[in-house]
Amino acid sequence: IGKLAAKKSLGLAETSPVAIAIAQENYFRPAGGYDFFGTIRKLMELRPDLHFLLVGVCPDSVLVPRELRTNARVRLLGLVSDPTAYYRAADLCLESFPMPSLGAVTESIVYGEAFPVPVYGIGENAVRVDRMPMYSFEFRPADEGEYLAYICKLLDSREEIRAKADRKSVV
């Protein structure tokens, strides 16, 4: 796919890194020490060049902190019948948490060649849903700090991770 053209079609700068997460709103409801939006807020502070697309969560969601709802680099897209354009523009696909959306992570590679990023923590995922035999991740960050550092590292090597996602060698 034309990653640069996909970004441009959505009004994003062609050189901007883009991350996507996609799931029903309740998948992001904080639980068990996991707060997706708190983590995203930290990520947006670390990476002032990052644009974040969130499919499945409406712009007026009470789960999303005000500073993210009003951030021009964050798009809360609500329900989307065909998210292909968003997958194509994304460099990374962040697994939803605390509830994982396994289909979205798989689709990110199939439709958009976006590199999948698992939730942090010990074990298979936050709610211990078994992914096998669908896939396993090469690396799972141990905690939130390692998760944020891992995402920043991936964003700094977008060409390499896109090639991996294109070869479907990340799963």
C-alpha positions as CSV (number, residue, x, y, z in Angstrom):
1,I,0.0,0.0,0.0
2,G,1.0,3.6,-0.4
3,K,1.6,4.6,3.3
4,L,2.4,8.2,2.5
5,A,-0.7,8.6,0.2
6,A,-2.9,6.9,2.9
7,K,-1.7,9.5,5.4
8,K,-2.2,12.4,3.0
9,S,-5.8,11.2,2.2
10,L,-6.6,11.6,5.9
11,G,-5.1,15.0,6.1
12,L,-2.0,13.8,8.0
13,A,1.5,14.9,7.3
14,E,3.2,12.2,5.2
15,T,6.2,12.2,7.5
16,S,4.2,12.0,10.8
17,P,4.2,8.8,12.7
18,V,0.7,7.4,13.2
19,A,-0.6,4.9,15.7
20,I,-4.1,3.3,15.7
21,A,-6.1,1.4,18.3
22,I,-9.5,-0.1,17.4
23,A,-12.0,-1.7,19.7
24,Q,-15.4,-1.1,21.3
25,E,-15.3,1.6,23.9
26,N,-15.6,-0.7,26.9
27,Y,-12.4,-2.5,25.9
28,F,-10.6,0.6,27.1
29,R,-12.3,1.0,30.4
30,P,-9.6,1.1,33.1
31,A,-9.3,-2.0,35.2
32,G,-6.7,-4.0,37.0
33,G,-4.2,-1.2,37.1
34,Y,-4.4,-0.6,33.3
35,D,-5.4,2.8,32.0
36,F,-5.2,3.0,28.3
37,F,-5.9,6.7,28.0
38,G,-3.5,7.6,30.8
39,T,-0.8,5.7,28.9
40,I,-1.7,7.4,25.6
41,R,-1.5,10.8,27.3
42,K,2.1,9.9,28.4
43,L,2.9,8.7,24.9
44,M,1.6,11.9,23.3
45,E,3.8,13.9,25.7
46,L,6.9,11.8,24.8
47,R,6.2,12.0,21.0
48,P,5.0,15.5,20.0
49,D,5.1,14.3,16.4
50,L,2.8,11.3,16.9
51,H,-0.8,11.3,15.6
52,F,-3.2,8.8,17.2
53,L,-6.3,7.3,15.6
54,L,-8.9,5.7,17.8
55,V,-11.6,3.7,16.1
56,G,-14.6,2.6,18.1
57,V,-14.6,5.4,20.7
58,C,-16.8,8.5,20.2
59,P,-15.4,12.0,20.6
60,D,-17.6,12.7,23.6
61,S,-16.7,9.5,25.5
62,V,-16.4,10.0,29.2
63,L,-13.6,7.5,29.3
64,V,-11.3,9.9,27.3
65,P,-9.7,12.6,29.4
66,R,-10.4,16.2,28.2
67,E,-6.8,16.8,27.2
68,L,-6.9,13.9,24.7
69,R,-10.3,14.9,23.4
70,T,-9.1,18.4,22.6
71,N,-5.6,17.4,21.3
72,A,-5.4,18.1,17.5
73,R,-3.2,15.0,17.1
74,V,-5.8,12.6,18.6
75,R,-8.8,11.6,16.4
76,L,-11.6,9.8,18.2
77,L,-13.4,8.3,15.2
78,G,-16.3,6.5,16.8
79,L,-17.9,3.6,15.0
80,V,-16.5,3.2,11.4
81,S,-18.0,0.8,9.0
82,D,-14.8,0.4,7.0
83,P,-11.6,1.3,8.9
84,T,-9.3,0.3,6.1
85,A,-8.1,3.8,5.3
86,Y,-7.1,4.3,9.0
87,Y,-5.2,1.0,9.1
88,R,-3.4,1.9,5.9
89,A,-2.3,5.3,7.4
90,A,-1.0,3.7,10.6
91,D,2.5,2.8,11.3
92,L,1.7,1.0,14.6
93,C,-1.4,-0.7,15.9
94,L,-1.7,-0.6,19.7
95,E,-3.5,-3.6,21.2
96,S,-6.5,-2.3,23.2
97,F,-6.3,-2.8,27.0
98,P,-7.2,-3.9,29.5
99,M,-9.4,-6.0,27.1
100,P,-7.5,-7.1,24.0
101,S,-9.1,-6.8,20.6
102,L,-7.3,-9.6,18.8
103,G,-9.1,-9.1,15.5
104,A,-8.0,-5.4,15.3
105,V,-4.4,-6.3,15.8
106,T,-4.5,-9.0,13.1
107,E,-6.4,-6.7,10.7
108,S,-3.8,-4.0,11.2
109,I,-1.3,-6.2,9.4
110,V,-3.6,-7.6,6.8
111,Y,-5.2,-4.2,5.8
112,G,-2.5,-1.7,6.6
113,E,0.8,-3.3,7.3
114,A,0.8,-1.6,10.7
115,F,3.2,-3.1,13.2
116,P,1.3,-4.6,16.2
117,V,2.2,-3.6,19.7
118,P,1.0,-5.8,22.6
119,V,-0.2,-4.5,25.9
120,Y,2.5,-4.5,28.6
121,G,2.7,-6.8,31.5
122,I,3.6,-10.3,32.5
123,G,1.6,-13.1,30.8
124,E,-0.3,-13.3,27.5
125,N,-2.3,-10.1,28.0
126,A,-4.1,-8.0,30.6
127,V,-7.0,-10.4,30.9
128,R,-5.0,-13.6,30.1
129,V,-6.9,-14.4,26.8
130,D,-5.0,-17.1,25.0
131,R,-4.0,-15.9,21.5
132,M,-2.6,-19.1,20.2
133,P,-2.7,-20.5,17.6
134,M,-3.5,-17.1,16.0
135,Y,-0.2,-15.4,16.8
136,S,2.4,-14.5,19.4
137,F,4.4,-11.3,19.7
138,E,8.2,-11.2,19.3
139,F,8.4,-9.0,22.4
140,R,6.1,-8.0,25.2
141,P,7.0,-5.0,27.4
142,A,7.1,-5.8,31.1
143,D,5.6,-2.6,32.4
144,E,4.2,0.8,31.3
145,G,7.6,2.5,31.1
146,E,9.1,-0.3,29.0
147,Y,5.9,-0.1,26.8
148,L,6.4,3.6,26.2
149,A,10.1,3.2,25.4
150,Y,9.3,0.3,23.0
151,I,6.7,2.3,21.1
152,C,9.2,5.2,20.8
153,K,11.9,2.8,19.5
154,L,9.4,1.4,17.0
155,L,8.5,4.8,15.8
156,D,12.1,5.6,15.2
157,S,12.4,2.6,12.9
158,R,9.2,2.8,10.9
159,E,10.7,1.6,7.6
160,E,12.0,-1.6,9.3
161,I,8.9,-2.4,11.2
162,R,6.7,-1.7,8.1
163,A,8.8,-4.2,6.2
164,K,8.3,-6.8,9.0
165,A,4.5,-6.1,9.0
166,D,4.4,-6.4,5.2
167,R,6.1,-9.8,5.4
168,K,3.6,-10.8,8.1
169,S,6.7,-11.9,10.0
170,V,5.6,-10.2,13.3
171,V,3.1,-12.8,14.1
